[in-house]
Amino acid sequence: MLVLAIGYAYYHPLRSWLQTSHELSSRRAEVGRLASEKRVLQDRLQFSASSDALAREARRLGFIRPGEHLFIVKGIQAWRKSHSTTIGGDGK
């Protein structure tokens, strides 16, 4: 009977310690994953702030530099399709 009482007295603290240990290891894994994600995002931020990246994004949005002329060409796919046999068969 005394062994059961001692076992019962140790059961709850031991169970609590095991749960806390498991929670701590999962939190450490999450911190490691978040630190890795932070490094990736910082690298992306540093790259996107570069002048080359800003210029590429501006071009993608349709902005042009002062003094340049914007030309909009339509029907390129139809032209390629109609001229694919004369260009070499692959459209290039």
Stockholm file with secondary structure:
# STOCKHOLM 1.0

chainA/1-92         MLVLAIGYAYYHPLRSWLQTSHELSSRRAEVGRLASEKRVLQDRLQFSASSDALAREARRLGFIRPGEHLFIVKGIQAWRKSHSTTIGGDGK
#=GR chainA/1-92 SS CHHHHHHHHHHHHHHHHHHHHHHHHHHHHHHHHHHHHHHHHHHHHHHHTSHHHHHHHHHHTTCCCTTCCCCCCCCHHHHHHHHHHHHTSSCC
#=GC SS_cons        CHHHHHHHHHHHHHHHHHHHHHHHHHHHHHHHHHHHHHHHHHHHHHHHTSHHHHHHHHHHTTCCCTTCCCCCCCCHHHHHHHHHHHHTSSCC
//
